[in-house]
Structure formats: structure tokens, C-alpha cells
Amino acid sequence: MARWSPQPTLQLPKGLIRHCYVEPLVRRVADALCGPPKAAVWQHRAMAWFDRWCAGQLPEDLDAVVCYENAALHTFRAAKDNDIATILDAASFHHQWQDAVYEPVEPPDAHAQINAHKDREIALADHVLTVSELARDSYVKGGVPDDKVTAVPMGADLSDFSPPESRRMSSEEPVTFLFVGHAGRRKGTDTLLSATEALAKDGVPHRIQFAGDADEALFADAPPTVERLGYLGRTDLVEAMHRADVLVLPSRHDSFGRVVVEAMATGLPALVSANVGSKEVITDGENGWEVPAEDPKALAEQMRWCAEHPEHVAGMQEAAVAAAQEYTWSAYRERVVDVLTSVIEEKSLHSDTSRASL
């Protein structure tokens, strides 16, 4: 069953791995038999069961536990009983920020319980790891002390993402903007469609390609500048990036956005909204641009500039590639080890001081 699981164990020593089959089994059954609201509720129940299982397995001679949000509460309680440092791995924004930008899938009562569960986890965490400075800010604004939160930007596997053999050059073809991911409101697809429609009416030559699945209703009246590529495998995705001129990701809500790093590694400058965590990879005007979220006019104006300055856009390739190299998984490991070491040392120092005072 472990071999068939979609969750890789990255060649970890077999003696260090424990598999809990209840959580993934419940999630798969719920996804198959329930609609999205009920499936989301069952998913969180399964994560709580997994958390209780982990708490029961927890050795006493640990320096720290690192737990994913929604599955940390009981493990953190067990760790606190043994004076073990507790570190919360937060994959997204603080729930207050999330609730301000999109509607939850689960029913209101269940959503309130989930948020209360997250708050208890945060309260028990000695430290919180976020995937971007933007996500970190959301936790600080949500009431978490500034010194308890550290941003450790995600890494990306860039082994297949490299620039084309021949350097990008401006051409007679319209500038091509590439969107990668689920084309829905959360990713700002409606904002992007409004921007391209305005440019098309003004006669600005350009093209937008969408790679990935989509909320079909958003494309009912899409202008002729839009081209749907569908889901692309890794090889086809890299080829699409090589053919494009600019990656565009105008999300309402994206705690990081790994595709930005992947695209920049192929030499694409990136055009992102202020609500995309990976905006920190971008130096505005050098290897990409940042525009306000949910602002079709601002997005259209930057796209217009790109369409009118293809030579400048093509000349950003080297700067984009160089910036992406700082966000590999190797770089992530170095950053996260430093943070974990610091948290453990601080916890140990605090424990020693407390014992001395007694």
C-alpha cells in the first residue's frame, strides 16, 4: 500500500517511516462518494484522526516536531507534555486572510470549527513556518507575534525547466502571455479575461494561452485572443514556456505560486498580482512585474506595455533565470535547517533557564 500511495517518501530510511492508511483512505472514499462540501468536512476529520495517531506514536526523546496545519493539535499537546519544540508548517495564508478573499467549500458551522482548530494549533506552536513573506504578514496581522513566524520560501524542482537552446528574440508574432494552473476565480482568471478583452477592443496585438483545467463558465464569452491548451505534462509545459514571452498569474490568493519560479527558470519574465507570494522572486522591471490584485485596468496596462516593448521583454531572460536559481529545493533545505536549528536552540535555552530558576 505504501508503494501505491501518491505521497512519495523520498528514499527515507525504511526504519524511520510509519504509514497511517486511515487518512488517505477516508479522503479518497469521501472524494468519490461525496460532493465538495461534505468531502471537505471528511477530509478534516481524517486529518484529525491522523493527528491523534501521530500523537500516540510520538517518541519522548525528540528535539522538535514539525506538523502540517489541520493535523497538529494533538501531536503538539503530546509534544508540550515532553518539552519538545513545536513547529507549525503553514501551507497557506492565515485563515482570517483567506476568509476575506474567497468563500470556503465547507458549510459555515464546519468552517468555524476548522478555524477554531487552526487557532488552537497556532497557540501551541513555538514557531510558525510560512512559504512566503506575504503569507508571513497574514499571520502577523492575524495576531501571531512577529518573532514567532518565519518565511521559508518554497523550492522547485528545476531539473526540466531551463531556457531554450537559442535565446528568446522579439518577432513579428504577437506577444504571448502564458497562464498555468487551474483557471478559476482564485487564480484571477476573470481579471485576466477582462484585461485581454479590453486590449482586444483597443486593437493591441497579443495572445493568452491557458495551460491546465478551468472553470468553463468563465470562458463562455472569451475573446479570440484566448487559446486553451488544456492540461500539459511536464515536457509539453516546458515547450509551451519556451514558445511564450511572459508568464501571467493575477491570483486573488496564492501563498506562493511555484509555477512562477519554474517559468522564470526557462527565461520567462513573470507578471503577477500583489497577492502572489512568489512576487518576492521578482525585481520589478528587471525580470517581471507586479500589479494590484483584482484590477483588470492595471493588468491590461502592463500587458499593453509588454506588447509594445517586445525587445525589452525578450531581454529579461538572463535576469529571470538567475532569480529562479535562488528557489531550488536545495536552497529551501538550507533555509529551513537554519530556522529549525534556531527554534530548537531557543527552546533548549528557555528550558534550561526555567529549570535553573526552579
C-alpha positions in Angstrom: 0.0 0.0 0.0 2.9 2.4 0.7 4.3 1.8 -2.8 0.9 2.6 -4.3 0.5 5.7 -2.3 0.7 9.0 -4.3 2.7 10.5 -1.4 6.5 9.9 -2.0 8.8 9.2 0.9 11.9 10.5 -1.0 14.1 7.4 -0.2 13.9 8.0 3.5 15.3 5.1 5.6 12.5 2.5 5.9 13.0 2.1 9.6 12.1 5.8 10.1 8.8 5.7 8.2 5.4 4.9 9.6 2.3 4.8 7.4 -1.2 5.6 8.6 -3.7 4.3 6.0 -6.9 5.6 7.5 -6.4 9.2 6.5 -5.7 8.8 2.8 -8.4 6.0 2.5 -11.1 8.2 4.1 -10.1 11.1 1.8 -10.3 9.0 -1.3 -13.7 7.5 -0.4 -15.1 10.9 0.5 -13.9 12.4 -2.7 -15.5 9.5 -4.7 -18.8 9.4 -2.8 -19.5 13.0 -1.5 -19.9 16.4 -3.0 -17.2 19.0 -2.3 -18.8 20.4 0.9 -19.1 17.0 2.6 -15.8 15.8 1.2 -14.0 18.8 2.7 -15.6 18.0 6.2 -14.5 14.4 5.9 -11.0 15.5 4.8 -10.5 17.5 8.0 -11.9 14.7 10.2 -9.4 12.3 8.6 -6.6 14.8 9.3 -7.6 15.0 12.9 -7.6 11.1 13.2 -4.1 11.1 11.6 -3.0 13.7 14.1 -4.3 11.6 17.1 -2.4 8.6 15.6 0.8 10.6 15.4 0.4 11.9 18.9 0.2 8.2 20.1 3.3 7.3 18.1 5.4 10.3 19.4 8.7 9.3 21.0 9.7 11.2 24.1 13.4 11.9 23.1 12.8 14.4 20.3 14.1 17.9 19.9 11.2 19.1 17.8 8.1 18.1 15.9 7.1 19.8 12.6 3.4 19.4 11.8 1.2 20.4 8.9 -1.7 22.7 9.6 -5.0 21.0 10.4 -3.1 17.9 11.7 -1.0 19.3 14.5 -3.2 19.9 17.6 -3.0 16.5 19.4 0.7 16.0 18.4 1.5 19.4 19.7 -0.2 18.7 23.0 1.8 15.5 23.4 5.0 17.3 22.5 4.3 20.0 25.1 3.9 17.3 27.7 7.5 16.2 26.9 9.0 19.7 26.5 9.5 19.2 22.7 9.7 22.2 20.4 6.5 22.6 18.2 6.8 24.0 14.7 3.7 24.6 12.5 4.2 24.2 8.8 1.6 26.6 7.4 0.9 25.9 3.7 -1.3 28.9 3.1 -2.3 32.3 4.5 -3.8 32.8 7.9 -7.5 31.8 7.9 -8.6 35.4 8.5 -6.9 36.5 5.3 -8.3 33.5 3.4 -11.9 34.2 4.5 -11.5 37.8 3.3 -10.8 36.8 -0.3 -12.8 33.6 -1.0 -15.8 31.6 0.1 -15.0 28.3 1.9 -16.1 25.0 0.4 -17.4 23.5 3.6 -20.7 24.6 5.4 -20.4 27.7 7.8 -20.6 25.6 11.0 -17.9 23.3 9.9 -15.7 26.2 8.6 -16.0 27.9 12.0 -14.8 24.7 13.7 -11.9 24.3 11.3 -10.8 27.9 12.0 -11.1 27.4 15.8 -9.0 24.2 15.4 -6.3 26.2 13.5 -6.2 28.8 16.2 -5.6 26.2 18.9 -2.7 24.8 16.8 -1.2 28.3 16.3 -1.4 28.9 20.1 0.5 25.7 20.8 3.2 26.3 18.2 6.6 27.6 19.4 7.2 28.8 15.8 5.2 29.0 12.5 6.8 28.4 9.1 5.2 30.1 6.1 6.0 29.7 2.4 6.4 33.5 1.6 6.7 36.9 3.2 3.2 37.6 2.0 1.9 34.6 4.0 4.0 35.6 6.9 2.4 39.0 7.0 -1.0 37.4 7.1 -0.1 35.5 10.3 1.4 38.6 12.0 -1.8 40.5 11.1 -3.8 37.6 12.4 -2.3 38.2 15.8 0.8 35.9 15.9 3.8 37.6 17.4 6.3 38.8 14.8 9.2 36.8 16.3 7.2 33.5 16.1 6.8 33.5 12.3 9.5 32.9 9.7 9.0 32.8 5.9 10.9 30.0 4.2 10.1 30.3 0.5 9.2 27.0 -1.2 11.6 25.3 -3.5 11.0 24.0 -7.0 12.5 21.1 -9.0 14.1 23.0 -11.9 15.8 20.0 -13.5 13.5 20.1 -16.5 13.0 23.9 -16.5 15.8 25.6 -18.5 15.9 28.2 -21.2 15.6 27.3 -24.8 18.8 26.5 -26.6 18.6 29.7 -28.6 18.0 32.9 -26.7 14.4 34.3 -27.0 14.2 37.1 -29.6 11.3 39.5 -30.3 9.5 38.7 -33.5 6.6 39.8 -35.7 4.3 37.4 -33.8 2.1 39.0 -31.1 3.4 38.8 -27.5 2.2 35.6 -25.9 1.2 35.5 -22.2 1.0 32.1 -20.6 -1.2 31.2 -17.7 -0.5 27.9 -15.9 -2.8 26.3 -13.3 -6.5 25.9 -12.6 -8.1 28.8 -14.4 -10.7 29.9 -11.8 -11.5 33.0 -9.8 -9.0 32.2 -7.1 -6.2 32.5 -9.7 -7.7 35.7 -11.1 -8.8 34.3 -14.4 -11.8 36.6 -14.6 -9.4 39.6 -14.1 -7.1 38.3 -16.9 -10.0 37.7 -19.3 -11.3 41.3 -18.6 -7.8 42.7 -19.3 -7.4 40.8 -22.6 -10.9 41.8 -23.7 -10.1 45.5 -23.2 -6.8 45.1 -25.1 -8.5 43.3 -27.9 -11.1 46.1 -28.2 -8.2 48.6 -28.4 -6.6 46.6 -31.2 -3.5 45.7 -29.1 -2.0 42.5 -30.7 -1.4 39.8 -28.1 -2.3 36.3 -27.3 -3.1 34.5 -24.0 -2.6 30.8 -23.6 -4.2 28.8 -20.7 -2.5 25.6 -19.7 -4.5 23.5 -17.2 -8.1 22.7 -16.3 -10.6 25.5 -15.9 -14.0 26.7 -14.6 -15.6 26.5 -18.0 -18.3 29.2 -17.3 -15.6 31.9 -17.2 -14.7 31.2 -20.8 -18.2 31.3 -22.2 -17.6 34.7 -24.0 -13.8 34.6 -24.2 -12.3 36.9 -26.9 -10.4 35.4 -29.8 -7.1 36.4 -28.1 -7.6 33.3 -25.8 -6.2 29.9 -26.6 -6.9 26.9 -24.5 -4.0 24.4 -24.3 -5.7 22.0 -21.7 -3.6 20.0 -19.2 0.0 19.7 -20.2 2.6 17.2 -19.0 5.9 18.4 -17.8 7.6 18.1 -21.2 4.8 19.8 -23.1 4.6 22.5 -20.4 8.3 23.4 -20.8 7.8 23.6 -24.5 4.8 25.9 -24.0 7.0 28.1 -21.8 9.7 28.2 -24.5 7.2 29.4 -27.0 5.7 32.1 -24.7 7.0 35.5 -23.9 5.6 36.3 -20.4 4.1 34.2 -17.6 1.0 35.8 -16.1 -0.5 34.9 -12.7 -3.0 37.5 -11.4 -4.3 35.5 -8.4 -6.5 36.7 -5.7 -5.0 34.2 -3.3 -1.7 32.4 -3.9 0.5 31.8 -0.8 3.5 31.1 -3.1 2.9 30.1 -6.7 5.7 27.7 -7.7 4.9 28.0 -11.4 6.4 31.5 -11.3 9.8 30.1 -10.3 9.5 27.2 -12.9 8.6 29.7 -15.7 11.4 32.1 -14.8 13.9 29.2 -14.8 13.0 28.9 -18.5 13.7 32.6 -19.0 10.1 33.9 -18.9 9.6 37.2 -17.1 6.6 36.9 -14.8 3.6 39.3 -14.4 1.9 38.6 -11.1 -0.6 40.2 -8.7 0.3 41.6 -5.3 -1.5 38.6 -3.7 1.0 36.1 -5.2 3.6 35.0 -2.6 6.3 34.4 -5.2 6.3 38.0 -6.1 9.4 38.2 -3.9 11.3 36.4 -6.7 10.6 39.4 -9.0 12.6 42.6 -9.3 10.0 44.9 -10.9 11.0 45.9 -14.4 14.1 43.6 -14.4 12.7 40.1 -14.5 9.0 40.7 -14.2 6.2 43.0 -12.9 3.8 43.2 -10.0 0.3 44.7 -10.4 -2.6 45.1 -7.8 -4.9 42.1 -7.4 -8.4 42.2 -8.9 -7.5 45.3 -11.1 -8.1 44.5 -14.8 -7.2 48.0 -15.8 -3.7 47.8 -14.2 -3.1 44.3 -15.5 -4.2 45.5 -19.0 -1.8 48.4 -18.9 1.2 46.3 -18.0 0.2 43.8 -20.7 0.0 46.6 -23.2 3.5 47.8 -22.2 4.8 44.2 -22.8 3.1 44.1 -26.2 4.6 47.4 -27.2 8.1 46.6 -26.0 8.9 43.0 -27.1 12.6 43.6 -27.3 12.7 44.7 -23.7 10.6 41.6 -22.7 12.9 39.3 -24.6 16.0 40.9 -22.9 14.8 39.8 -19.4 15.7 36.2 -20.0 19.0 36.1 -18.1 17.7 38.0 -15.1 14.7 35.7 -14.8 16.8 32.6 -14.9 19.3 33.9 -12.4 16.5 34.8 -9.9 14.9 31.4 -10.2 18.1 29.6 -9.1 17.7 31.0 -5.6 14.5 29.0 -5.1 15.5 25.4 -5.6 14.8 22.6 -3.1 18.5 22.7 -2.1 18.1 26.4 -1.2 14.9 25.6 0.7 16.7 22.8 2.7 19.5 25.2 3.7 17.0 27.9 4.8 14.7 25.5 6.7 17.5 23.8 8.6 18.8 27.1 9.8 15.3 28.0 11.1 14.7 24.6 12.8 18.1 24.7 14.4 17.4 28.2 15.8 14.0 27.2 17.2 15.4 24.1 18.9 18.3 26.1 20.4 16.0 28.8 21.7 13.6 26.1 23.2 16.6 24.4 24.9 17.9 27.7 26.3 14.5 28.6 27.6 14.0 25.2 29.2 17.5 25.4 30.9 16.7 28.8 32.2 13.3 27.7 33.6 15.0 24.7 35.4 17.7 27.0 36.8 15.0 29.4 38.2 13.3 26.4 39.9 
